[in-house]
């Protein structure tokens, strides 16, 4: 049987192992733009559970699974991280009410997680982490029919996950052409494999990053120190009303020092004041009774105090920016964006809270939730502005205490258009429909650089070359940045186009941007309104909006 402590250690070890291997997983990402963050996202997602799991003392499997699921849900980043969190949510549901888990329990729990993950993805793609998880769960269910041994069942799950991972290139041609397996599937295999090692009795793997850290000096008190550093659990205090002819208080001090530490014994003619940390408060009390009657008796569990203080600190941090719903504010807005200029643009359009993030910097569900909770409106519209952030934003909906609507904005221009089409006089349904419909008419161009050598979309790409993308798809490769902007914009413009906005990033100088603007102005029809904005965004040299 797998008990709660073993499951706790398995998840903690898995978090450390994926953290140690995240770069290898990142490198499996096929698309050459700078978005190879699958391993990082999965690592940060499961890593969000470590602190809370470490606070658990002799937990049941239900407590461990529930704690992990809650932490992963809030810490979920990117699509791969959200799917991972949903798998662990299934574990939590499947192990509810259980003290220990057998093979059937583990199999059922994973099956629930797979079902939740598939439901959350609008158009599941086979050959990804979803396929790896599903086939692993199916094999686990078959194994559980013949044995209830948790290690055998989970071993079959891990073996099948690894076998399915090997087949992902045959399921997705883009993987086969690149000669790699699916990054999310690989991350899942790393995590499940690390958990299996602990199930089999292996030691918890340490994080390489933690091992490299030097311990920092910090103020410490008996209650504030880490739980593992507390040698004696119980803080015992009392006052002895001295009995006539009672013994010397030095004898009481000597005894207390033999069973604990932090001993304080102060006496006068009438009383003895006692303080001691020990693992047997009853013994300290019994000894005190030899000297007289006891009063002002107090016993506190310092490990529980420590845990409570940590949880309270976390809660205070979570609620630091919390604002209750104001009935006089019908609508509010949260947008994800990077770059001072882009963020200022959203603020000018009426966005209440900006979550810093975007390509290569996916914010967590908790980051988005905090922004929602800091927006005191009855309804909060969330603009993810990146396809890899939409799922994390959707997970925040059920955690918020107000109505939340996640608009499917996949780019910055779509987010801007959504805000421009908000009607303060319309009701919620009209705005949701109107804003969603408006973003469908936006064309987005993005000019960035190749993060690695690759073969993609019929292009032979070298690291550092300029990539031009139209609506998320690679359009062409170029060596000259200004030529790339002109060529991409002209390919996006048609006879129905009226507005073109060019947002230049942090790696483009004002002179370079002005030269690109002048060239576009000379080549585009005079009927098209052309705007140039200093967005200051990272990753993308230019973001182009055509409407």
N, C-alpha and C positions, 0 to 999 in steps of 0.2 A: 504493500500500500504506500501511496505517496501522501505524507502528511503536510501540514501547512508550512512548517519550517523548511522542508525540502523544496516545496514549490517556491517559497519565497527566495531561497538561495539560488534556485534554478533561474528565476527571472532576473535577479540581480547579476548573476554570472553572465547570462545572455546579453544583458545591457552592456556589460564591460567588453564582451567578445566582439559584438557588432561595432562598438566604439573603436576598438583596436583595428578592425578590418574595414571601416567605412570607406576609406580611400579606394581600396580595391573594388568595392561594390560601386562606388561613384564612377570609376573608370569604365564600367560596363555599359554606361548610357550610350546609346547609339547616335542620337542627334548631335551634330558637331557644335551647336551653339552652347554657350556657357550655362548649361542647366544640369550638369552631371551631379545631382545632389541626392540621388535615391538613397545611398548608404548613409549620408549625413542626416537626411530626414528620418529614416528609420531608427538611427542611433539616438537622435534627440527625442524621438517619440517614446521609445521604451526607456530611455535614460531618465525621463521625467518621473518614472515610478521608483527609482532607486532610493531616494531620500525617505519617502513614505514607507517603503517596504522595510527599510533598515530600522524603523521605529517599532515594527511589530515584534512582540515578545511571545513566543510559543503560540502562533496563530493556528486557526483551522485552515483547511484549504479554501473554504468559503471566504474567510477574512482576507487571505492572501490574494485570491482571485479578484475579489471586489475592490481591494485597494489598488491593485495593478490596473484593473480596467478603468477605474475612475481617473487615475493619473495619466494613463495613456490617452484617454479621451481628451483630456484638457491639453496634453502636450503634443497632440497629433499635428504633424507638419507634412504638407504635400500629400498627393494621392496615395503614395506607398505607405506613409505614416498613418493616414486615416484607415486604410485597409487593415494594417497591423492592429490598430486600436480596436477595430470591429471584431477581429479574431479573438482578441483578449476579452472583449465584452461577452462573446459567446462562452468563453471559459468561465466567466463570472456567473452567467445564467445557468450553465450546465453544472456548476459545482455549488450552487446555492443550497444551503442547509446541510452541507456535508462537512464532516470533520476530517476525513481522509478520502482519497480518490483511488479507485481501482482502474483497470484498463478500460472497462466499459464507460466509466465516468469521463475519462480523458477523451475517448473517442466521441462520445455524445457532445461534450463541450466544444470540441473543435468543429464538429458538424454544425452546431448552432452558430459559431463564429463565421463559417464559410457562407451560410445562408444569409446572415446579416450583411456580409461584405458584398455579395452579389446583388442584394436588394438596393444597396447604396449607390451602385454604379449604374448609370442610366443605360450605357451600351457596353456591357462587359466584353473585353477583348481576350480571346484565348491565346495562350502562349505567354501569359504574364503571371504575376504573383497570385492572381485569382485561380488560375489553372493549377499551379503548384499546390496551393492550399486545398483546393477541392479534391484533387486526386489523392493527396496525402490523407485527407479525412475519409475518403471512400475506402482506402486500404486499411486504415485504422479500424473502421467499422467491421470490415470482413475479418480482420485478425481477432477482434473482440468476440466474435462468434465462437472461436475455438479456445480462447484463453482469456482469463480476466487479469493476467499479470500486467501491471501498468508499464513495466519496463519493456516487455515484449511488444505490447501494443504501440507504445511511443517509438520504439525502435523501428517498427514497420512504417510508422508515419514519417519518420526521418528518412528512411531508405527510399520510400516512394517519392518524397519531396525531391530528393536528389536525382532520382531517375527521371522524374517529370522535368526537372530543370534542364537536364541534358537534352530533352526533346524540344524545348522551347524554340530553338532555331528552325526546326521543321514546321512549327506552327506559325511563326512570324517570319516571312521572307526577309524583312529588314534586319532581323537578328542574324539570319544565316549569311546574308551578304557581308555583314560586318564581322562575322566570325566570333560572335559572343553569345552568351546566354542572357536571359532576362535579368536585369539588375534587381528588381524587386523580389523575384523568385529566389535569387541568390541570397539576398539579405534574409529572407525567411528561413532558408536552409541553415544559414549561419546561426540564427537565433534558436531554432528548434534543436539543432545539433548541440549547441551549448547547454540547453536545458537538459537534454538527454544525458550528457556527461555528468551532470550533478545528480540526476535521478539514479545513475549507476554508482554513485558514491564518490564521484570526483570532487575536488576542491573548487571553491568559488574562484573564478578567474578575476584578477585585479585589472583595473583600467590602467593602461600604460600611461595615460595622461596624469592620472592620480599619483602613480608611482614616481613620476618625474617632479611632482610638486614638492616644494619644501614646506614643512609645517610653519604656519604663520603664528606669531605670538598674538594672543588675544586675551582680554580680561576674562577670568573664569571664576565662577563661584561654585559651591557644592551642587547647587541645583542646575546651574546653567551648563555644566560640563556634559560632554557626550555620555549617553547612557552606558556605553561600554566601559567608560572610565570610572563609573560609580562602583566602588568595591563593596561598600556597605549600603544596603538598600534603605533602611528605615532610620529616620531622624526622630529621636525620642527626647521629649522634654517633660520635666515635672518639677514640682516643688515639694520637699519633705518638711512637714511640720514636726520638728524634732520631738521624739519621745523622751521622757525623763531618763537621764542616765544613758542616752544613746551613745554608740561608739563614735570614734573619731572619723570625720568625713574623709580623711585621707585614705581610709580603708575602702570606702565606696569608690573613690577616684581610681585606686589601684585595680579594683575589680573591673570597672568599666573600661579601663585602658586595655585589659586583657581580652575583651570581647569586641572592641570596636575602635573608632578613632574620633577625632574632633571632640574630645572629652572636655567639658567645662563643669567644674564642681566648685561652687562658691557658697560659703556658709557664714552665718552669724550666730548669735545666741539662740535664735528661735527657728530658723529655717535653713534648708540646704537647697540651692537651686542647681538643677542638673540638666546637662545637654550632652547627648552622645549619638553617634552614628553606628549602627550595628545591624547584623542580620537576624538578631533574636531580641526584639524589644521586650518580650515577656521576661527574659532573664534580667534585663536592666531594671524592669519594674519590680520583680521579686526581690532583687538585692536592695532596692530603695526602701521597700517595706520593712526591712530589718532596722531601719533608722527612724521610722515613724510613719505617720499617716501621709498619704499622697494627695496633692491637689494640683489644679491647673495642668492636668495630664494631656499631652498631645503627641500623637504618632503620625508621621507623614511618610508616604512611599516616595522617595526622591526620584526613582526612575519614572513613576507615573507623572510626577510634577514636571520632569524634564520633557516628557512626551507631550504633555498638555501645553507647556510653554512654546514648544516648537510649532504645534498645530495652531495655537492662538496667533503666533507671529505670522504663520502662513495665511491665516484667515484675515488678519489685519492688513497684510500686504495685498491680498486679493480685493479687499473692500476699500482700499485707500482712495480710489477714484469713483467709488459707487455713488450714483445719484438716483434717488427714487423717481418714479414716473410722475411727471407733472401733467395733470389733466388738461392744462391749458396749451400743451405742446403736442399737436397731433402727429407730427412727423420729425424724424431725425435721420442723419446719414453717417455711415462709417465707410471709409474708403481705404484700401490698401494701396500705397504708393511709395516710391523712392525718388529722391531728388528734391531739393528745396523748391525749385521752380514748379515742378509737377504738383507737389504737395500744396503750395500756395495757390495754384490754379484750382484745385479741388476745394480749398477753403473759401476762395472767392465765390465759388459756385454754390456755397451753402453747406458743405460737409462739416459736421460737428467734430468728428474725431478721425484723425489720420493714424493708421497702423503702418509703421515703417516696414516695408518689405516689397517683394516682387520676385523677379527672376533671380535665382540662386540664393534668395533670402526669404524663403517661405515662412510666414509667421505661423505660430501655433494656434490651435482652437482657443486656447486660453487667452492669447494676445487679442484675438478678435472679440472674445467674450468680454474682456475688460473694457474694450472700447464701446461695446454695445451698452454695458452696464453704466458707463459714464455719460451716456446720451439719454437725457431725461424725457424722451418722447414716448408717446403711447405706441407708436410703430416706428421701428428702426429699419431702414433699408441699408443693406450691406453690399458694397461694390468690391468684389475680390480683385478684379482687373488682371487676373492671370488664371489660366486654365488649371494650374496645379494648386490653386488656393481655394477654389470653389468648394471642394469637398470638406476642407477644414472649416470653412465658414458655415457650411450647412450643419456641421456637428454642434456649432454654438447655438443653433436655434432652440434646441430642447433644453439647453442649460440656462437660458436667459429668463428673466422674470417679466418680460414684456414681449409684445409681438415683434417678430423679426422676419424680414423678407430678404432672402439672398438673391440678388439679381445676377444672372449668369454672364457677367461682364468678363471677357477673357483677355482684354487689352485695355491700356490706358485710354485710347480714343473712345472705346465703347463706354467706359465709365464716365467720361466727360459728356458724351452724348446723352447718356441716361440722365445725368443731372440737368442738362439743358432742357430736357423734355419733361421734367417734373412739373406738375401743376398743383400749386398749393390749394386751389379751390376744388380739386377733384377728390373723389373718395379713394380709399385704398385700392380697390379692385381696378378702378380706372387708371390709376397711376402705375400699378404693377404691369398691367397690359400695355399701356402706352409707352412706358420706359423700356420694356422688354422688346416691343416691336421696333422701337427706334434704334436700338443697338444692332438689330439685324441688318439695317441699311448702312452700317459703317464699314468701310474698308480700312484695314490697318496694315501699314507697311513698317517693317523694322529692319534697321541696318546694324549689324553687329559683327563680331569676329569669330573665326573658327577656334574653338578651344583645343582641338586635337586634329591630327591627320585622320582622314576617313574617306570612305566611298559612300556617297549618299545621293539618292535621287538621280543617279546617272552622272553625278559630278565627282571628280577626283579632287578632294579638298586637302589643302595643307594648313597646318596650324598657323593662325595669324591672318589668314586671308579674309577678305571682307565678304560677308554673307548678306544677301538681300532676301527677305522673306515677305511674302504676301499672304495675309490672313493665316499666319502660322506655318505656311508651307514654304520650303526653300524654293526661291525663284531663280536665282543665278549667283555665281561667284564672281567677284570683281577685285581688282587690285587698287583702284583709285576710288577714294571715298566720295568725292563730289560727283563723279560719274555714276556711282552706284545710286546716290540719292535721285539724280535726274532720271536715270533709266527706270528705277522702281516706281517713282511717282507717275511718270508718263504711262507706264503699263497699267496703273491703277485707275487713271482718269479716263472717263468716257464722256459721251455727249450729255449725259444727265448730271455730271458732276458740277457742283456749284462752289464748294468750299474745300480748301486744302490747308491743313495746319501741319507745320513742320516743327517738331520739338527736338531740340538738340541737347546732347548729353554732356556729362562732366568732362569727357575726353575730347570735346570739340571746342576749339577756340571761337571767340566771337567773330573774328575775321573769317575763319573757315565757314562758319554758319552763314555769314553775310554773303560770301561768295556763292554758296549753294543757293541761297535765296534769289540772288540776282540772276543766276543761270536759269532757275525755275521760272522766274517772272518773265524772262525773255522767251522761254519756250512754251509756256502755257497760255491758253486763251485768255484774253483780257476779261472775259465774262466770269472767270473763276476768281473768287476771293482767296488770296494767299496770305497766310499768317505765319510768322516765325516766332517761336517761344523758346526761351532759355529754360529748359526743364531741369538741367543738372543731374539727370538720371544716370546711374551706373549701367554697365553692361551694353546698353544700346547707344550707338553713336547718334542715331536718329530714330524717332518714332513719327510716322507719317499717318495722318488721318485724312481720308477722302470721303466726302459726302455729296 
